[in-house]
Amino acid sequence: MKKLLLSLSLIAFSSTINAQWTSQATNFDAESRGLEEIRIVDANIVWAKAYDGSGLGATVQEFTRTSNGGASWQSGFIDVGDPTLNITNICAVSELVAWAGAVQEVDGFGGVYKTTDGGASWNQQNTAAYTTAGQSYFNVVHFFDENVGLTMGDPKSGEYEMYRTTDGGDTWTAIPAAALPNPTSGEYGYTGNYFALGNNFWFTTNKGRIYKTTDQGITWTVAQAPITDFGSAASSGSIGFSNANTGFLLKTVGTTYTFYTTSNGADTWTAGTPFSGTRRILSYIPGTTTIVATSLAAPVGTSVSTDNGTSWTDVESGAQRGFSAFLNATTGWCAGFSGALVDGIFKLTSPLATNDVMATAKFKVYPNPATATVTISATDVDSYKLSVTDLTGKTVMTKSLNGMENNVDVSALSSGAYFFEMSSDNKREVVKILKN
């Protein structure tokens, strides 16, 4: 029996919430629901997959979703027709359309299920797949958009059992063996250790290898990572990517943590260095060298690295923080644990800045609060772009600015909080401004 690679269940406890994260209610009926995945479609639409955070290890087939940036969440069941199946992952492309993977842990049988009504009903697709006794084992489903998707399972008859669709899952075609590098003897993948970004998809194996596609699953390469196994008790690892090339690998062997980076999409890795952070659930802010680290065990809270993991700064220690996901530097969510219809997820309400970062700031925005205009003063920057977003992530203003000082009219903005993002060739800063 292959072991599912899923999140560690920890019993939730209450604590004071730091102002950078605001608690939102995932609205599960049961208490202590944790979140293994948070999938952001856009600033308003987010789906998340639940697990039993009580420590009892119950099988949970539940999800929650929001269509208004987290102002409210609606929970539901992923009804796959068999309450014993484990939900491997969830992938959403809109408010109504999502896919979930499911597997029977003992024999590995499973498959992919689609909803087109926001999770009210789920229908199995590709029913002839993952049905070979003793070989098939369903791992992951991922969709790049509403039409193109793939599923990944373990090797069958010497080749990874993988399928691809270009019509939203109505029809599926086996990915040709010639497109997939052969597995090594006894090699298999994991349900919970993969990464997707843009047209790119990576999955890891028990032999310490990483398979990669950069064209939505048409062609594949594989490379050995500096690790023996991505999911065993003796050796495990997590990966993440900021773009198609820049990524990290955090290796765990016992109580030793080693950190690696790649600049070519996992083809090769830097020499490992001892991991200097204290929190080890890592997520990139996409398109940046900023990594956010969270923790469910002491020390709980959040740390941030702005230099691709070289150094870390603890920014808050308010509560247990699970898996986090970010749309950009101002829009993101972090998993927590639910009470009965309360709490369960945290939304980012101010940039995860540190005192060291702010000390070197090249931009000042004032007054704060503002009424009619704000002044932006710049140091050592000739020209820059301004983007203003509200708390839902909606962009409400963009400008190209020049010179050391600019006045910006904000009188048309509604009262509330806004994020002012200033970016130049060599600097990017975000400032939270209150508009009266």
C-alpha positions in Angstrom: 0.0 0.0 0.0 1.4 3.4 -1.0 1.1 6.0 1.7 -0.8 9.2 0.8 1.3 12.3 1.2 -1.1 14.6 3.0 -0.8 17.5 5.5 0.0 16.8 9.1 -3.1 17.1 11.3 -2.6 19.1 14.4 -5.2 20.0 17.0 -6.2 23.6 16.7 -6.0 26.1 19.5 -7.1 29.7 19.7 -4.8 32.7 19.8 -4.6 36.4 19.1 -4.6 37.2 15.4 -2.0 39.6 14.1 -3.3 42.5 12.1 -1.5 41.3 8.9 -3.9 38.4 8.7 -7.7 38.7 9.3 -9.7 35.6 10.2 -12.6 34.5 7.9 -15.1 31.8 8.5 -14.8 28.8 6.2 -18.3 27.8 7.4 -17.8 24.1 8.0 -20.3 22.5 10.4 -17.6 20.5 12.1 -14.9 22.1 14.2 -11.2 21.7 13.6 -11.4 21.5 9.8 -8.0 22.4 8.4 -7.2 23.3 4.8 -4.6 21.3 2.7 -5.0 23.4 -0.4 -6.0 27.0 -1.3 -6.6 27.5 -5.0 -6.9 31.2 -6.0 -8.8 31.8 -9.3 -8.7 35.6 -9.0 -9.0 38.2 -6.3 -12.6 37.2 -5.7 -12.9 33.5 -6.4 -11.0 31.0 -4.2 -11.5 27.3 -3.4 -10.0 25.3 -0.6 -9.9 21.5 0.2 -10.5 20.5 3.8 -9.0 17.8 6.1 -9.6 16.6 9.6 -7.5 18.8 11.9 -8.7 17.2 15.1 -5.9 14.6 15.1 -8.3 11.7 14.7 -7.5 11.1 11.0 -11.1 10.9 9.7 -11.7 10.9 6.0 -13.0 14.2 4.9 -14.6 15.0 1.5 -15.3 18.7 1.9 -14.4 22.0 0.4 -15.1 25.6 0.8 -15.2 28.5 -1.7 -15.7 32.2 -1.9 -16.8 34.4 -4.8 -16.4 37.8 -3.0 -12.8 37.8 -1.9 -13.5 36.0 1.4 -16.3 38.3 2.7 -18.3 35.0 2.9 -17.4 31.4 2.3 -19.7 28.5 1.4 -18.7 24.9 2.4 -19.8 21.8 0.7 -19.2 18.1 0.1 -17.2 16.5 -2.7 -19.6 13.7 -3.4 -17.7 11.0 -5.3 -20.1 8.2 -4.5 -17.9 6.4 -2.0 -17.3 7.9 1.5 -14.1 5.9 1.9 -12.2 7.6 -0.9 -9.5 10.1 0.0 -9.7 13.4 -1.9 -6.2 13.9 -3.3 -6.5 17.5 -4.5 -8.8 20.2 -5.9 -8.4 22.5 -9.0 -10.8 25.3 -9.8 -11.0 27.6 -12.9 -14.1 29.6 -12.1 -16.8 30.2 -9.5 -18.7 27.2 -10.7 -16.2 24.8 -12.4 -13.7 22.7 -10.5 -12.2 19.2 -10.5 -11.2 16.9 -7.6 -9.2 13.8 -7.5 -10.0 10.8 -5.3 -8.2 7.6 -4.5 -8.9 4.4 -2.5 -5.8 4.2 -0.3 -5.6 0.4 -0.1 -5.6 -0.6 -3.8 -5.1 2.9 -5.4 -8.1 2.9 -7.6 -9.6 6.3 -8.1 -10.3 9.0 -10.6 -11.2 12.6 -11.5 -14.5 14.3 -10.7 -15.9 17.5 -12.1 -18.4 20.1 -10.8 -20.0 22.7 -13.0 -22.4 24.0 -10.3 -20.1 25.3 -7.6 -19.7 21.9 -5.9 -23.4 21.0 -5.6 -22.8 17.9 -7.7 -19.7 16.0 -8.9 -19.5 13.7 -11.9 -16.7 11.2 -12.6 -14.7 11.6 -15.9 -12.4 9.1 -17.7 -14.1 6.2 -15.9 -12.0 3.6 -17.8 -8.7 4.9 -16.3 -7.0 3.9 -13.0 -8.7 0.5 -12.9 -5.8 -1.9 -13.2 -5.6 -4.0 -10.1 -2.2 -3.9 -8.4 -0.8 -1.1 -10.6 -3.2 1.9 -11.0 -2.9 4.5 -8.3 -4.5 7.9 -8.9 -2.5 10.9 -7.6 -3.4 14.3 -9.0 -5.7 16.2 -11.4 -4.7 19.7 -12.7 -6.3 22.0 -15.2 -4.3 24.8 -16.9 -7.6 26.5 -18.0 -11.2 25.5 -18.5 -10.3 23.1 -21.3 -6.8 21.7 -21.0 -6.0 19.4 -18.1 -4.1 16.3 -17.0 -4.2 13.5 -14.5 -1.2 11.8 -13.0 -1.0 8.3 -11.6 1.6 5.7 -10.8 3.4 3.5 -13.4 1.3 0.8 -15.1 3.0 -1.8 -17.2 6.3 0.2 -16.9 4.9 3.7 -17.8 3.3 6.4 -15.7 -0.4 6.3 -16.1 -1.3 9.8 -17.2 -4.0 11.3 -19.3 -4.6 14.7 -21.0 -7.8 16.5 -22.1 -8.4 19.5 -24.3 -12.2 19.7 -23.9 -12.7 20.2 -20.2 -12.6 16.4 -19.5 -15.3 15.2 -21.8 -12.6 13.1 -23.5 -9.2 12.0 -22.3 -6.2 10.6 -24.1 -3.3 8.7 -22.6 -0.1 10.7 -22.7 2.1 8.7 -25.0 5.0 6.7 -23.4 7.4 8.4 -25.8 6.5 11.8 -24.3 7.3 10.6 -20.7 10.7 9.6 -19.5 10.6 6.0 -18.1 10.2 5.5 -14.4 13.0 3.7 -12.5 12.4 0.4 -10.8 9.9 0.8 -8.1 9.3 4.5 -8.7 6.0 6.2 -8.0 4.6 9.7 -7.5 2.8 11.4 -4.6 -0.7 12.7 -4.1 0.4 15.9 -2.3 3.7 16.9 -3.6 3.4 18.6 -7.0 3.4 22.2 -8.2 1.6 24.0 -11.1 2.2 27.5 -12.5 1.1 28.8 -15.8 1.7 26.2 -18.5 4.2 24.4 -16.2 3.6 21.4 -14.0 6.0 19.5 -11.8 5.6 16.2 -9.8 7.9 14.5 -7.4 8.7 10.8 -6.9 9.9 8.4 -4.2 13.2 8.2 -6.0 14.0 11.9 -5.5 13.2 12.8 -9.1 11.1 15.7 -10.5 9.1 15.3 -13.7 8.3 18.6 -15.5 6.2 19.8 -18.4 6.4 23.4 -19.8 3.7 22.9 -22.5 0.6 21.8 -20.5 1.5 18.1 -20.5 2.5 17.5 -24.1 6.2 16.8 -23.5 8.0 15.9 -20.3 11.5 15.9 -18.9 12.8 14.4 -15.6 15.8 15.3 -13.5 17.3 14.0 -10.3 16.9 16.4 -7.3 19.4 16.5 -4.4 17.2 14.2 -2.3 16.6 10.4 -2.1 12.8 10.5 -1.6 10.2 13.3 -1.5 7.9 11.6 0.9 9.3 8.9 3.2 9.8 8.9 6.9 13.6 9.0 6.4 13.7 11.7 3.7 11.1 14.2 2.5 11.0 17.5 0.6 8.7 20.3 -0.7 9.1 22.4 -3.8 7.8 25.7 -5.0 8.2 28.0 -7.9 7.9 31.8 -8.4 8.0 31.4 -12.2 9.0 28.8 -14.8 12.6 29.0 -13.7 13.0 30.2 -10.2 12.2 27.7 -7.4 13.1 26.2 -4.1 13.5 22.8 -2.5 13.4 22.3 1.2 14.8 18.8 2.2 14.0 17.2 5.5 16.1 14.4 6.9 15.3 13.8 10.5 15.7 17.2 12.2 18.1 18.5 9.5 16.7 20.9 7.0 18.6 21.8 3.8 17.5 24.5 1.4 18.2 24.6 -2.4 17.3 26.9 -5.2 17.0 26.4 -9.0 17.2 29.0 -11.8 16.2 26.6 -14.6 13.0 25.0 -13.5 14.4 22.1 -11.5 16.8 20.9 -14.1 19.7 21.6 -11.7 19.9 22.9 -8.1 22.4 25.0 -6.1 24.6 23.4 -3.5 22.4 23.0 -0.4 22.8 25.2 2.6 21.3 24.8 6.1 17.8 26.2 6.2 18.0 29.4 8.4 14.2 29.8 8.9 12.2 28.7 11.8 8.9 28.0 9.9 8.8 25.5 7.1 5.6 25.7 5.1 6.8 27.7 2.2 5.0 29.6 -0.5 6.3 32.1 -3.1 4.6 35.4 -3.9 4.4 34.7 -7.6 6.8 36.5 -9.9 9.0 37.7 -7.0 11.9 36.4 -4.8 9.7 36.7 -1.7 8.9 33.5 0.1 6.4 33.4 2.9 7.0 30.7 5.6 4.2 29.6 8.0 3.9 27.0 10.8 1.3 24.9 12.5 3.7 23.9 15.3 5.8 26.0 17.6 7.0 28.6 16.7 3.6 29.4 15.0 3.2 32.5 12.9 4.7 33.9 9.7 8.2 34.6 8.5 9.2 36.3 5.2 12.3 36.1 3.0 12.7 38.8 0.3 16.0 37.3 -1.1 14.8 33.9 -2.2 15.3 32.1 1.1 18.8 33.4 2.0 17.6 35.2 5.1 14.4 35.3 7.1 12.6 37.8 9.2 9.8 36.8 11.6 6.9 39.2 11.1 4.2 37.8 13.4 3.5 35.0 15.9 -0.2 35.3 16.3 -1.6 31.8 15.6 -1.2 28.5 13.8 -0.6 29.2 10.1 -1.0 26.4 7.6 -0.6 26.4 3.8 -0.6 29.8 2.2 -1.3 30.9 -1.3 -0.9 34.3 -3.0 -2.3 36.0 -6.1 0.2 38.8 -5.6 1.9 40.8 -2.8 -1.4 42.2 -1.5 -3.8 39.3 -2.1 -3.4 36.0 -0.4 -4.9 33.5 2.1 -3.5 31.3 4.8 -5.0 28.1 6.2 -6.1 27.9 9.8 -8.6 25.6 11.7 -12.3 26.2 11.9 -14.6 26.4 14.9 -18.3 25.6 14.4 -19.1 28.0 11.5 -16.3 30.4 12.6 -12.7 31.0 11.6 -10.8 28.5 9.4 -8.9 30.8 7.0 -6.9 34.0 7.2 -6.9 36.7 4.5 -3.9 39.0 4.0 -4.9 42.5 5.0 -1.6 44.3 4.8 1.7 43.5 3.0 4.0 41.1 4.8 6.7 43.8 5.2 9.4 43.8 7.8 11.1 46.6 9.6 14.3 46.0 7.7 12.5 46.3 4.4 10.7 49.4 5.4 13.9 51.0 6.6 15.2 51.0 3.0 12.0 52.2 1.5 12.4 54.4 -1.6 8.8 55.6 -1.5 6.7 57.5 1.0 2.9 58.0 0.6 1.1 60.6 2.8 -1.1 61.7 4.4 -2.5 58.6 5.9 -5.4 58.6 6.3 -6.1 60.6 3.1 -9.1 62.6 2.0 -8.7 64.1 -1.4 -5.1 63.7 -2.5 -2.0 61.8 -1.5 1.6 62.7 -2.1 4.1 60.1 -3.3 7.7 61.0 -2.8 10.4 58.9 -4.4 14.1 58.5 -3.5 16.7 57.4 -6.1 13.9 56.5 -8.6 13.4 58.5 -11.8 10.2 56.9 -13.0 7.8 54.3 -11.7 4.3 52.8 -12.1 1.6 53.1 -9.5 -1.2 50.5 -9.1 -3.9 50.9 -6.5 -6.0 48.0 -5.4 -8.8 47.6 -2.9 -9.1 44.9 -0.2 -10.7 42.5 -2.7 -7.7 42.8 -5.0 -9.5 44.8 -7.6 -7.3 47.4 -9.4 -9.0 50.8 -9.0 -6.2 53.1 -10.4 -3.0 52.8 -12.5 -0.6 55.6 -13.4 2.9 56.1 -14.8 4.7 58.7 -12.7 8.0 60.6 -13.0 10.0 62.8 -10.7 10.7 62.9 -7.0 7.2 64.0 -5.9 3.7 63.5 -7.3 0.2 64.4 -6.1 -2.4 61.8 -6.8 -6.1 62.5 -6.7 -8.0 59.9 -4.6 -11.2 61.9 -4.1 -13.2 59.5 -6.3 -12.3 56.5 -4.2 -14.8 55.2 -1.7 -13.9 55.3 1.9 -11.8 52.3 3.0 -8.4 50.7 2.8 -6.3 50.6 -0.4 -2.9 49.2 -1.3 -0.6 51.6 -3.2 2.0 49.6 -5.2 5.0 51.5 -6.6 7.3 49.6 -9.0 10.4 50.6 -10.9 13.2 48.6 -12.5 14.9 48.0 -9.3 12.3 48.5 -6.5 8.8 47.4 -5.7 7.0 48.6 -2.6 3.4 48.4 -1.3 1.9 50.8 1.2 -1.5 50.5 2.8 -3.5 53.8 2.8 -6.8 54.5 4.5 -9.2 56.8 2.5 -11.7 58.8 4.5 
